[in-house]
Amino acid sequence: MLSTALDWHPPGPLFMIFAFGTVASAPGGWSDVGVALTVSGSSAAFALVVGNIRAVATRSPGHPPPQLRSPWGPDPMRFMIAVGIAGAISSVAGIGHPWWAMVAAAAPLSVRGRGHQALRAGHRIAGTLLGLVTSVPLLLLELEPVTLVLVVVVLQIVTELLIGRNYGLALLFITPMALLMGQLGASQTAPHLLFDRGVETVIGAVVAIAILAIQNRRAHEW
């Protein structure tokens, strides 16, 4: 709701779901909470400062601050249903990363317009499956932590240059970036990661498409 009101991107619960799922899957204890909060909170605050430097520096004196948007733009219930179903299917099936399905369900619904949402779901499936191909050599290299971080930085830069232009193309770099970031926390075998990412992305995107189809049918009935 806060990200929607302040017009942060992407809108909706996309990054919250990804962050929460990733953290919930990592082993840890209460002694880790303070360090985790400090590191993640400081990193997020630093990102906000960097992201807003230009806007603050170029704001004209006396220029009114931007108006807050209504936090109820995206349908919260629709996100709850899509994310809940996708996560439940993955959990019942015993796939190892159910939050990937939840993110894949939320991502298409975060854009405006049902046509764009359906297109985003298609991009999510096709881009991720092709992105698995680009991920294979990077995972097989078994990079050292410092090198891995540098590769993730490069992938992030390319992602930001592409994501506003073509979401499917950006996923060729988002997919290996997400998989490599997971390796920093808990290293896993490449086949296991590739299988989970592919299957769970399809599950989440299909759930989003199904919800859009039901909405369209109900709209025509009315």
C-alpha positions as CSV (number, residue, x, y, z in Angstrom):
1,M,0.0,0.0,0.0
2,L,2.8,2.4,0.8
3,S,4.6,1.7,-2.5
4,T,1.4,2.3,-4.4
5,A,0.7,5.6,-2.6
6,L,4.2,6.9,-3.2
7,D,4.3,5.5,-6.8
8,W,7.3,3.2,-6.2
9,H,8.0,0.7,-8.9
10,P,7.1,-2.1,-9.3
11,P,3.7,-1.5,-7.5
12,G,2.0,-4.1,-5.4
13,P,3.5,-6.8,-3.2
14,L,6.0,-8.2,-5.7
15,F,9.3,-7.5,-3.9
16,M,7.8,-8.0,-0.5
17,I,6.8,-11.5,-1.5
18,F,10.2,-12.3,-2.9
19,A,12.0,-10.9,0.1
20,F,9.8,-12.6,2.6
21,G,9.9,-16.0,0.9
22,T,13.7,-15.8,0.5
23,V,14.2,-14.9,4.1
24,A,11.7,-17.5,5.4
25,S,13.6,-20.2,3.5
26,A,17.0,-19.4,5.0
27,P,18.2,-21.2,8.1
28,G,18.7,-18.8,11.1
29,G,18.0,-18.0,14.7
30,W,17.0,-15.1,16.8
31,S,20.6,-14.1,17.1
32,D,20.6,-13.3,13.4
33,V,17.6,-10.9,13.4
34,G,19.5,-7.8,14.5
35,V,22.2,-8.2,11.9
36,A,19.7,-9.0,9.2
37,L,17.5,-6.0,10.0
38,T,20.6,-3.7,10.1
39,V,22.0,-4.9,6.8
40,S,18.7,-5.0,4.9
41,G,17.4,-1.8,6.4
42,S,20.6,0.1,5.7
43,S,20.7,-1.2,2.2
44,A,17.1,-0.3,1.4
45,A,17.6,3.2,2.9
46,F,20.7,3.7,0.8
47,A,18.9,2.6,-2.3
48,L,16.1,5.1,-1.6
49,V,18.6,7.9,-1.1
50,V,20.4,7.2,-4.3
51,G,17.2,6.8,-6.2
52,N,15.8,10.2,-5.1
53,I,18.9,12.3,-5.3
54,R,18.1,13.7,-8.8
55,A,14.5,14.4,-8.0
56,V,15.4,16.3,-4.8
57,A,18.2,18.2,-6.5
58,T,16.2,19.3,-9.5
59,R,13.0,20.2,-7.6
60,S,12.2,23.9,-8.1
61,P,11.8,26.1,-4.9
62,G,8.2,26.4,-4.0
63,H,7.2,23.4,-6.2
64,P,4.5,21.4,-4.4
65,P,5.4,17.9,-3.5
66,P,4.0,15.1,-5.6
67,Q,0.4,14.1,-4.7
68,L,0.0,10.8,-3.0
69,R,-1.9,8.1,-5.0
70,S,-4.7,6.0,-3.7
71,P,-3.2,2.8,-2.2
72,W,-6.2,0.8,-3.3
73,G,-5.3,0.9,-7.1
74,P,-4.4,-2.8,-7.5
75,D,-7.0,-5.1,-6.1
76,P,-5.6,-6.5,-2.8
77,M,-8.0,-9.4,-2.8
78,R,-6.9,-10.5,-6.3
79,F,-3.2,-10.5,-5.2
80,M,-4.1,-12.5,-2.1
81,I,-6.0,-15.1,-4.1
82,A,-3.3,-15.4,-6.9
83,V,-0.4,-15.6,-4.5
84,G,-2.2,-17.9,-2.1
85,I,-3.2,-20.4,-4.8
86,A,0.2,-20.4,-6.5
87,G,2.1,-20.9,-3.2
88,A,-0.3,-23.6,-2.1
89,I,0.1,-25.6,-5.3
90,S,3.9,-25.4,-5.1
91,S,3.9,-26.4,-1.4
92,V,1.6,-29.3,-1.9
93,A,3.6,-30.5,-4.9
94,G,6.7,-30.4,-2.7
95,I,8.7,-28.0,-5.0
96,G,11.5,-26.4,-3.1
97,H,10.9,-22.7,-3.8
98,P,7.2,-21.9,-3.5
99,W,7.8,-18.2,-3.3
100,W,9.0,-18.2,-6.9
101,A,5.5,-19.3,-7.9
102,M,4.0,-16.6,-5.7
103,V,6.2,-13.9,-7.3
104,A,5.3,-15.2,-10.8
105,A,1.6,-14.9,-9.9
106,A,2.0,-11.4,-8.5
107,A,4.2,-10.0,-11.3
108,P,1.6,-10.0,-14.1
109,L,-1.0,-8.4,-11.9
110,S,1.2,-5.5,-10.9
111,V,0.8,-3.8,-14.2
112,R,-2.3,-1.8,-15.3
113,G,-4.8,-3.2,-17.9
114,R,-5.8,-6.8,-18.3
115,G,-4.3,-7.0,-21.8
116,H,-0.9,-5.9,-20.4
117,Q,-1.3,-8.3,-17.5
118,A,-1.9,-11.3,-19.8
119,L,1.0,-10.2,-21.9
120,R,3.2,-9.9,-18.8
121,A,2.3,-13.4,-17.8
122,G,3.3,-14.7,-21.2
123,H,6.6,-12.8,-21.0
124,R,7.2,-14.2,-17.5
125,I,6.9,-17.8,-18.8
126,A,8.8,-17.4,-22.1
127,G,11.5,-15.1,-20.6
128,T,12.1,-17.3,-17.6
129,L,12.4,-20.5,-19.6
130,L,14.9,-18.9,-22.0
131,G,16.6,-17.3,-19.0
132,L,17.3,-20.8,-17.6
133,V,19.5,-21.4,-20.6
134,T,21.6,-18.3,-19.9
135,S,21.8,-19.4,-16.2
136,V,23.4,-22.8,-16.9
137,P,27.0,-21.7,-17.6
138,L,27.0,-19.2,-14.7
139,L,25.8,-21.8,-12.3
140,L,28.2,-24.4,-13.6
141,L,31.1,-22.1,-13.0
142,E,30.6,-22.2,-9.3
143,L,31.9,-18.7,-8.8
144,E,33.6,-17.5,-5.7
145,P,31.5,-15.1,-3.5
146,V,33.2,-11.8,-4.6
147,T,33.1,-12.7,-8.3
148,L,29.5,-13.8,-7.9
149,V,28.5,-10.5,-6.4
150,L,30.2,-8.6,-9.3
151,V,28.3,-10.8,-11.8
152,V,25.0,-10.1,-10.1
153,V,25.8,-6.4,-10.2
154,V,26.3,-6.5,-14.0
155,L,23.1,-8.5,-14.4
156,Q,21.2,-6.0,-12.3
157,I,22.5,-3.1,-14.5
158,V,21.4,-4.8,-17.7
159,T,18.1,-5.7,-16.1
160,E,17.3,-2.1,-15.3
161,L,18.3,-1.0,-18.8
162,L,15.9,-3.5,-20.4
163,I,12.9,-4.0,-18.0
164,G,11.2,-0.8,-19.0
165,R,11.5,-1.7,-22.7
166,N,10.8,-5.4,-22.9
167,Y,10.0,-7.5,-19.8
168,G,10.5,-10.8,-21.5
169,L,14.0,-9.8,-22.7
170,A,14.9,-8.5,-19.2
171,L,14.0,-11.9,-17.8
172,L,17.0,-13.4,-19.7
173,F,19.1,-11.5,-17.1
174,I,16.7,-11.5,-14.1
175,T,16.6,-15.3,-14.0
176,P,20.3,-15.9,-13.7
177,M,20.5,-13.0,-11.3
178,A,17.9,-14.4,-9.0
179,L,19.5,-17.9,-9.1
180,L,23.0,-16.6,-8.4
181,M,21.7,-14.4,-5.5
182,G,20.2,-17.6,-4.0
183,Q,23.6,-19.3,-4.2
184,L,25.1,-16.6,-1.9
185,G,22.7,-17.7,0.9
186,A,22.6,-21.4,0.4
187,S,24.4,-23.2,-2.5
188,Q,22.3,-25.8,-4.3
189,T,22.9,-28.0,-7.3
190,A,22.2,-26.4,-10.7
191,P,19.6,-29.0,-12.0
192,H,17.5,-28.6,-8.8
193,L,17.5,-24.8,-9.1
194,L,16.7,-24.8,-12.8
195,F,13.8,-27.2,-12.4
196,D,12.3,-25.3,-9.5
197,R,12.5,-22.0,-11.2
198,G,11.0,-23.2,-14.4
199,V,8.1,-25.2,-13.0
200,E,7.2,-22.7,-10.3
201,T,7.3,-19.8,-12.7
202,V,4.8,-21.6,-15.0
203,I,2.6,-22.4,-12.1
204,G,2.4,-18.8,-10.9
205,A,1.9,-17.3,-14.3
206,V,-0.8,-19.8,-15.2
207,V,-2.6,-19.0,-11.9
208,A,-2.5,-15.3,-12.8
209,I,-3.8,-16.0,-16.3
210,A,-6.6,-18.1,-14.9
211,I,-7.7,-15.3,-12.6
212,L,-7.6,-12.8,-15.4
213,A,-9.8,-15.2,-17.5
214,I,-12.3,-15.5,-14.7
215,Q,-12.4,-11.7,-14.3
216,N,-13.0,-11.2,-18.0
217,R,-15.8,-13.8,-18.1
218,R,-17.5,-12.2,-15.1
219,A,-17.2,-8.7,-16.7
220,H,-18.8,-10.0,-19.9
221,E,-21.6,-11.6,-17.9
222,W,-22.3,-8.3,-16.1
